[in-house]
């Protein structure tokens, strides 16, 4: 009986250990296989006065400077257009309330329509959806912080910054680590709160810090002459690609 009691006791202990181990496994697995993000409250980012929207803004798409330029053009009649190179991506209308630009657009590639908000700060504008959640980024030139965002298509981005001026970017389908790409790079904070960054020893597109949060993509005001020049270059590039 005594031996049987020990067997039962150790069986119970063994089962508990296995259960705890399985629980830890799935907890770790859940943490390792998902990129998660929360919606950032931007109510404190709203200014007291209406901003004046400029006519042209430009940003790069993708991660590297060789990617296509994307433009947002605001007309004085309340209409706007988003273009990649010479191709129209979306058209619609916009309104301005303080430093919030609300756009209602129709996609040029589908029948979908949506209302999207951008925030304006100085010469920059950026979509609320491009703001990362996670650790608050201090005012220091270098810092330790891990931040992330997940876009509407379920694609995730996680940035792990280190105080030595290096960082790691993990990106891919937020719920499937088998489809992730992990790259390392360096970063340097500039006076205007942009980050000059590299990835795999190559120059990458800059990032922006606003109110202690990382913004993964932003648009910069450009002049009419700069826009006309960019359109001319885009037309020449499109013509070259067509002739190939």
C-alpha positions in Angstrom: 0.0 0.0 0.0 2.8 2.4 0.9 4.5 1.7 -2.4 1.3 2.2 -4.2 0.8 5.6 -2.4 4.2 6.8 -3.5 3.5 5.8 -7.1 0.2 7.7 -7.0 1.9 10.7 -5.4 4.7 10.8 -8.0 2.1 10.3 -10.8 0.2 13.4 -9.5 3.4 15.4 -9.2 4.5 14.3 -12.6 1.2 15.3 -14.2 1.4 18.7 -12.5 4.9 19.3 -13.8 3.8 18.3 -17.3 0.8 20.6 -17.2 2.9 23.5 -16.0 5.5 22.8 -18.7 2.8 22.7 -21.4 1.3 25.9 -20.1 4.7 27.6 -20.1 5.4 26.3 -23.6 2.2 27.7 -25.0 2.7 31.0 -23.2 6.2 31.4 -24.6 5.0 30.2 -28.0 2.2 32.8 -28.0 4.7 35.5 -27.2 7.2 34.4 -29.8 4.9 33.8 -32.7 2.8 36.9 -32.7 3.4 40.6 -33.2 0.8 42.5 -31.3 0.0 46.2 -31.0 -2.6 48.5 -29.4 -4.3 51.6 -30.7 -2.5 54.7 -29.5 -4.6 57.5 -27.9 -3.6 60.7 -29.7 -6.1 63.0 -28.0 -3.1 64.8 -26.3 -1.5 65.3 -29.7 -4.2 67.6 -31.0 -3.2 71.3 -31.2 -5.4 74.3 -30.3 -5.3 75.9 -33.8 -6.1 74.8 -37.3 -3.0 74.1 -39.4 -2.7 75.3 -43.0 -2.5 72.2 -45.3 0.2 72.5 -48.0 -0.4 71.5 -51.5 2.1 68.7 -51.9 3.6 66.1 -49.5 6.0 63.3 -50.3 7.0 60.0 -48.7 8.8 56.9 -49.7 7.1 53.5 -49.8 8.8 50.3 -48.7 11.9 50.4 -46.5 14.7 51.5 -48.8 15.3 54.7 -50.7 15.1 52.9 -54.0 11.4 52.4 -53.5 8.8 54.5 -55.3 7.8 58.0 -54.1 4.2 58.4 -52.8 2.6 61.8 -52.9 -0.5 63.3 -51.3 -1.9 66.3 -53.1 -4.4 68.6 -51.4 -6.4 71.1 -53.5 -7.9 74.3 -52.2 -11.4 73.0 -53.1 -11.3 70.3 -50.5 -10.3 67.4 -52.8 -7.2 65.3 -52.6 -5.3 62.6 -54.4 -2.7 60.0 -53.4 -0.3 58.9 -56.1 2.6 56.5 -56.4 4.8 57.9 -59.1 2.4 58.9 -61.9 -0.3 56.3 -60.8 -3.3 57.4 -58.8 -3.9 55.3 -55.7 -6.9 57.0 -54.2 -9.0 60.1 -54.6 -11.4 61.8 -52.3 -12.1 64.8 -50.1 -10.6 66.1 -46.9 -11.4 68.4 -44.0 -9.1 70.0 -41.5 -9.9 70.4 -37.7 -6.9 71.8 -35.8 -4.0 69.6 -36.8 -6.1 66.6 -37.8 -6.7 66.0 -41.5 -9.6 63.7 -42.2 -9.8 62.1 -45.6 -12.7 60.3 -47.2 -11.4 58.4 -50.3 -12.3 55.9 -53.0 -9.5 53.5 -53.9 -8.4 53.5 -57.5 -7.8 49.7 -57.4 -11.1 48.5 -55.9 -14.6 49.6 -55.0 -13.6 50.1 -51.4 -13.8 53.5 -49.6 -12.8 54.6 -46.2 -12.2 57.5 -43.9 -8.7 57.9 -42.7 -7.1 60.5 -40.4 -3.6 62.1 -40.6 -1.9 64.2 -38.0 0.2 67.3 -38.9 3.3 68.4 -37.1 5.5 71.1 -38.6 6.5 70.1 -42.1 5.3 66.5 -41.5 2.0 64.6 -41.8 1.4 61.0 -41.0 -1.4 58.5 -40.8 -2.6 57.5 -37.3 -2.3 53.9 -38.3 1.5 54.3 -38.7 2.0 55.1 -35.0 3.6 52.3 -33.0 2.5 51.2 -29.5 4.8 49.8 -26.8 7.5 51.4 -24.7 7.6 55.2 -24.5 10.7 56.5 -26.3 12.6 59.1 -24.2 14.2 62.3 -25.5 17.7 60.7 -25.4 19.7 60.3 -28.6 19.9 56.5 -28.0 17.5 54.4 -25.9 16.2 51.0 -25.1 12.6 50.5 -26.4 10.5 47.9 -28.1 7.6 49.1 -30.1 5.3 47.6 -32.7 2.3 48.1 -35.0 0.1 45.8 -37.1 -1.6 47.2 -40.3 -5.1 46.5 -41.5 -3.9 43.6 -43.6 -2.4 41.8 -40.6 1.2 42.7 -41.4 3.3 43.4 -38.3 6.3 45.4 -37.5 8.3 45.2 -34.3 11.3 47.4 -33.6 13.7 46.7 -30.8 16.0 49.7 -30.2 19.1 49.4 -28.0 21.0 52.2 -26.3 24.2 51.3 -28.2 22.6 52.7 -31.4 21.6 49.4 -33.0 18.1 48.0 -33.5 16.3 44.9 -34.8 13.3 45.0 -37.1 11.0 41.9 -37.2 8.3 42.1 -39.9 5.8 39.8 -41.6 2.4 38.3 -41.0 1.7 39.2 -37.4 0.3 35.8 -36.5 2.7 33.6 -38.3 6.3 33.7 -37.3 7.3 31.3 -40.1 6.7 34.2 -42.5 8.8 36.8 -40.5 11.9 38.5 -41.7 14.4 39.7 -39.1 17.0 42.3 -40.0 19.5 44.4 -37.9 20.5 48.0 -38.4 21.7 51.2 -36.8 19.9 54.4 -36.0 20.7 58.0 -35.3 18.3 60.6 -33.8 18.2 64.0 -35.6 17.2 67.4 -34.2 13.8 67.2 -35.9 13.1 63.9 -34.2 13.6 61.9 -37.4 15.7 58.8 -37.2 18.4 58.1 -39.8 18.5 54.4 -40.0 20.3 51.5 -41.8 19.2 47.9 -42.4 21.7 45.2 -43.2 24.4 47.8 -43.7 22.3 49.7 -46.3 20.6 53.1 -46.0 16.9 52.7 -45.1 14.0 55.1 -45.1 13.9 57.4 -42.1 11.6 57.0 -39.1 9.9 59.7 -37.0 9.3 60.1 -33.2 6.3 61.9 -32.0 5.1 62.3 -28.4 7.3 59.4 -27.4 6.0 57.0 -30.1 7.6 55.7 -33.2 6.0 56.6 -36.6 7.0 54.2 -39.3 6.2 56.3 -42.3 5.6 60.1 -42.7 5.2 62.6 -45.5 7.2 65.8 -45.8 6.0 69.0 -47.3 7.5 69.8 -50.7 7.3 72.8 -53.0 5.5 73.0 -56.3 8.8 73.0 -58.2 9.9 69.9 -56.3 6.7 68.1 -57.1 6.9 69.0 -60.8 10.4 67.7 -60.9 9.4 64.5 -59.2 6.5 64.0 -61.6 8.8 64.5 -64.6 11.3 62.0 -63.2 8.4 59.5 -62.5 7.1 59.9 -66.1 10.6 59.3 -67.5 11.0 56.2 -65.3 7.6 54.9 -66.4 8.4 55.4 -70.0 11.7 53.5 -69.6 10.0 50.6 -68.0 7.4 50.5 -70.8 10.0 50.4 -73.5 11.9 47.5 -71.8 
